[in-house]
């Protein structure tokens, strides 16, 4: 007779938190990309590109934690 173990609440909570962080980083990245497309100022574009790199770095870290 098979038995089913309920998931550990702490593990599920951690996974949900990491998923929420990953979603927020994805939304921030999309916003930064759109902002970068709307400006022609070199300095602003460079700052936006740096922001996108940092968001990607944070997202990669979150994926490793999952």
Secondary structure, DSSP 8 states (H G I E B T S, - for coil): --------HHHHHHHHHHHHHHHHHHHHHHHHHHHHHT---HHHHHHHHHHHHHHHHHHHHHHHH-
